[in-house]
Amino acid sequence: MRDDGQDVPVSFWATYWKVYLPAILWGLGTALGEIPPYALSYANSAAGKEDEQFREIVEEAEGSSSLYNRMMSWMIKFMERHGFVGVFLMYVQTVTSRRGR
């Protein structure tokens, strides 16, 4: 609405260009925020170091027959097998499942 009280049509492209840059920057910031934890994990893995607490959790999950622990065990094996692509796919699945809420 303008100052003189008349309605002004709002186009899709006008709105798109107003939110384009903030949306790109938000996505870029989110992606860059995922790099340090992944890089640390990769460096530890490449050096042959294992996280003892993580291994305990994995062993506990594999030894249990509950649905939650079987799903967690599958997810960990999937990400170990597929590396970065596995982490990315699990992240995408989590983000898209939250959208429906």
Secondary structure, 3 states (H helix, E strand, C coil): CCCCCCCCCCCHHHHHHHHHHHHHHHHHHHHHHHHHHHHHHHHHHHCCCCCHHHHHHHHHHHHCCCHHHHHHHHHHHHHHHHHHHHHHHHHHHHHHHHHCC
